[in-house]
Structure formats: C-alpha cells, structure tokens
C-alpha cells in the first residue's frame, strides 16, 4: 500500500463474512463487526475498524443502522410517557393556527400561515389598498383574510412523501407567477417549477437537480438558478427563459475553483443582478443591469486571496464628509461618500473587523480599485461590522459590540439652506435596553418608508415591531404567542465569563426559571465573587464554535419544558464563533482549533467551580460542528459531563477532510486545514478528531446520544455511526438514533420536529435524574 492513500475496507467472500447484527440481551448494544482497514498518510497509519459502515447501499450496513436504532428505542422505551408529555407541552404552548406578519412587495402583501394538524406552512397574499399602504393588517389566526390568494400549500406538495423541504420561493415583479423548488429526499437537490397564479396551474417549465436560491428577473421572463457539482457545491449559474425547454438554458457563470460556492440574487433596488461567490476567506461579486438579463456580468473587485467583501447598491443624493463612528455613536454624525448610484462595499482589506466604503458602479468592462472607495464606516478593533442594507431613504447597519449584536439606522440629514457645512447622517441605534438581547432591523423593499425590527432574548418571545425612521417610534406588530400563561418575569438571564487555559475570558450566557433555582453567594469564580445557586442545579451546556457563527440570545418554546423542571440552560460562546469579532473566529480555526474545545471545557469547569452545577448534573449539547466540539471535549475531560447529546456530529472530521470527493471537503480546508497535502495539519487534526481519540477504556465516559440522518449530505451518517460503534466497543454508554428519511436538518414537518425534540429532551432529563418530574 502506498503512502497517502486510503485503503478500502477488506472485503471477505460473502460466505465467510461475519454478520454485523446478532441477537443480544437488551442491556447490550448491537454488536458491530470490526473489519480493519488501514489508512496511511504522511507516515502515519491508522487502523479503522468501522470504515465499512460507509457503504450506504450495503444491506448489511442498513440492517446494522436499523438494529442500532431499534436498540436505542428499546433502551428509551421507559421514557415514552415523558416523551408524550414533552410533546404535548410544546404543542400546548404553540398557537398551531397562526399567521406571519405580512410583508409588502409590489401590489401585494405576502405572508405564511399554519393550520392546526398540518405539518407545513401555507404561502398566501392579499392585495394592497393603495400606493401609501405600508402598514400591514392585523390578521387574526383562524379568521378569513379578505382578498386572500393561496399561492402554495406545502402540505399538498408534501403529500405522499416522508420528507419535504422548500428550497426556493419567488414571485415575479408583476405578481402573476410563482417560482418554487422542492426536495422530497433530504439530499438538498431541488426540482424547480413555475406556477401561473391566476389559474393555480404549474407551467411546463421544470428543472431538476437545482440548488436553493432560484429567482425571477424583474421582467418576469427569465429565471436564474444554480446547480451543484458532485460534491454538492453550487458552482454554476444558469438562465432559463420561460416557455422554452430546459435544454436551451444558458450557462451564465461557472466557478471551477472547488473552494468557492456561488450564489445569485437581485439588489434590493432591483437595478442589478448579482452573482456572489466565496470561499471561507475570499469573495468576489459580479453585476449586471437587471433590464439586460442576457448581457454580460462584470466583476466589482477582482478576488484577492484573503479579502472578503459584500456589495449593496445604494443611491446617495449628496456628498458627505466624515466617517461614522460605531464605538461612541452620537445622534447626528457626518460621513464621507460618493453621490448618485454607488456600491456600498463591506470588506476586510486591511480591516480585520471590516469597514464600509462607497464606490462608483463599475462601467461595462471595468472594475473599481478598493483604494478608490470613500470610507463610510471605518474599521474599529472593538466593533465587528457585519452587514448593511440600503433602501430608497435610509441605510441599516448591522454590527457587533461587546458580544452583543446591534442594528442602527442611518438617514440623511438635509444640508443647511446656505449649502455650507457638512451634510450628516441621523444615527439611531436600536436597542431594547436588555443586557442580553438580539435586535435585527429588516429593510423590506426598496421604496418602503418604514422598517421592521425583530427583537428577542432568552426570556422574551420573538417580537416584531414597525419602526418609524423619522420619529423613532416603535409599534408592536406581533409577539410570538406562548400559550398556557407564560410570564417572562418567571425567568431570568445572565452573562458570565469563564477563563480559558490561556487566560482568555470566554462569555457564557445562562437562563433559568427563578423559582427553581435558589441563590447564595459563590466565591469560587475565576472572575471574582458573584451570586450563584445555593446548590448545584441540573444544567445543559450548549456550544458550537465554528464558521464565525454567533449564538445570540434567542427564545425557545421547547426549552421551557427543561427550565420548568429546574434545568439551567447555558451557552458557551467559545472561540471559533463570531461573538467577539473576527479575531474570536480566527483564534478558533485551523491551527488554533484546539481553543474551541478547551474553551468549552473551561466554561464547564467555571460553571462547576461557581456552584451553578456539578459534573454529575451537567449535559453537553452540540450539533454538526458543535458535535465535533462536544465529542472532542468528552475526550479531553470525560469526567466533566454526565451526558453528551451530539446532533449530526462532525466527529470523523479527519477522514472526511482527507477525501476531496466528499461534499464540502475542499471548501472546508480554509476552516480546518488541508490534511491531505500538509503533514502538520494532518498531525494536528489527528490529535483532536473525536473518533480517532476515543480512549481504549471509555468506561468513565458520560452517556452519549448521537443523532443523525441517513440522507445527510453535509455530515454523512457514517461519522456518528462509526463514533458510536467505537465508543460502545471501548465500554462507553453510547446510543445512535438515525432518521432513515431525512437530511442535515433532521426530520421535516413541525410535528415530526417536536417529536424529535421531545425524544432528545426526555433523554436529557433521564440522564439528569429528572425523568420523574
């Protein structure tokens, strides 16, 4: 066997192969046959006993997975009444027949509604009352909506399928046609269709095997859509003319570099079609006037390795003179920028936390050099600038300061009558005054005079406000209904700080029910004396820590079932996420990835040291890349947790990253490194990958429940299947639950999702000794 080559599992003749499934006493998991295969890279040989489980089409593999599932369900049979209770609690707190707040586009108000007993939403609309109708109606759940037109009933589309997902949904500018794309397998390959909204009939236009994100051009005559390569990477943009066969579709753009994903969209002003592509560290945008959809796209800034940027079209009516500050914002500020049509470009060239600049729109055949742009919001090491949205009348900035996400509105202040002096922005930062909150302002369509503001926290149900930009007045449009007498005053939330092994302070968010947790004073904190529970409480510690994704405060109906039983919910905002700016992300990826795991362990130890919980009362929870996190933390500190819940966990990361034919592998190299071609990366990943670092004696490990889906294209089912097999062989109490008709997001349909949550919560409560409550 040559170096740097994967050796497939040795295949014995069928008659000589030991069966992978045998009848065992209920207390023992299904026996997983060891079929050793060797993998040699960079002089290191790893013997993998369970790689044979990768052969998805092998009936023996399927039989083994089904046996693991059956064993898990059997071991959890005693929790059936609790699962039903938890499901009933989620259902009982949810207003099943409900509507979203309508959003205007053109001559219609669009919304989605749900009906009791139905799994999926219904997409509908009603006509606007006139050109000045910018305030959505208050729609009463279960009551007829005057003028309602149902565009798409997902329940009808899902009929006869075990899985259903919607990948694209768009309406033509004239409001006559609906574009939608559906997936009925969970593999994220969508069939695109176009519906005549006058007749409700689908047209002959149909395209199979598309990626999400298809859209109409403003003239309604063309559809732009994406297709994926063999690794499930969106890499081609196509143009389809309505009424023509798919064989006539035109390939508009192709990105051969396997690190880059491609997307297509339309500027909010609808003046430009945009193609955006990006790796984990580099991006590029292309523009085309939308009134010429068959024309040639032109690049905005040619890609430069390590430079990320996004583009938003805006119209600035006058020149401005000084940059905007987000560190010490004042009511009125002045800013520099270009006049007329400009591109607002958010970028990180020589600006770690990004800055916002205004640049002229490049002429056909030309580009704009970054150096020629005018700074609107300069880089600041304490503020991570995350986005900008433009409308006809104002801009909205999205940024992160002190580990909290924030939004601000910028509207132009008219110049003084003499025409002298600076022209400024009226600056309004939107806040609800809570120490832990999530606020997001939605601009809506280009000409909309007001905006919608979403607000939530760990204790505040999701709320949507209409925000008057001129006065700053907020009007509550809707708050997520929570049935059963929910009172936010019964719960509390707090931010604490753990100290990592290198001295870095790591934020930890906590939420609990007040009457379930008694407080005293703890002096064991690594960050000082603080009030903490008088006795250790059962606690669920959640973490993710990858891709610069931030876990901001959010409300959860299903979480109430845990809080009401005395469980404290905590989030460890570990490095690798984006809560503390771009450096927080950089310090938890590639050769610094170990920080993610040690941060999580430090957060767990902090919660024990300060009296919040104890090791025998704490469960770790993480999904996907968060599954890798909790798996690695378990190897590092097997005595820290009493249980580990790992959803679709990326626990065999090294094996996956060594195979460039797998989905995401090449794209993910900027996140994890390239172990195939770099011996140092290989050795580093080899040192932390959960599957390869399970202790030979895992009898001290916590109880483990791994969940996965057979059709997951992002984290293949084989990763948790192998991990659980190795844990079981090493003596760890581990179980596998697999959905045979689902994808990376799990089962589809809200009732099925509630059943899945109830299963996981019942397991958590059982591990914590609370199953009887």
Secondary structure, DSSP 8 states (H G I E B T S, - for coil): --TTEE-------GGGS--S-----TTS--------EEEEETTEEEEESSGGGG-TT-HHHHHHHHHHHHHHHHHTGGGHHHHHHHHHHHHHHS-SSEE---EEETTEEEEEEE-TT-SS-EEEEEE-SSTT--S-----TTS--TT-EEEEEHHHHHTT-S--EEEEEEE-TTS-EEEEEEESSSSS-EEEEEEETTTTEEEEEEEEEE-S--EE-TTSSEEEEEEE-TTS-EEEEEEEETTS-GGG-EEEEE---TT-EEEEEE-TTSSEEEEEEE-SS-EEEEEEEGGGTTS--EESS---TT--EEEEEEEESS-B-S-B-SSS--SEEE--B-SEEEEEEEE-TT-TT-EEEEEE---TT----GGGSEEEE--BTTEEEEEEEE-SSEEEEEEEETTEEEEEEEEE----TTS-S--EEEEEEE----SS-EEEEE--STT-SSEEEEEE-SSS--EEEEE-TTT--EEEEEE---TTT--GGGEEEEEEEEE-TTS-EEEEEEEEEGGG--EEEE---TT--EEEESS---EEEEE---TT--------TTHHHHHTTT-EEEEE--TTSSTT-HHHHHTTSGGGTHHHHHHHHHHHHHHHHTTS--GGGEEEEEETHHHHHHHHHHHH-TTS-SEEEEES----HHHHHT-TTSTTTTTTHHHH--TTT-HHHHHHHHHH-TGGG--S--TTS-EEEEEEETT-SSS-HHHHHHHHHHHHHTT--EEEEEESS-BTTBS-SHHHHHHHHHHHHHHHHHHTT-TT-
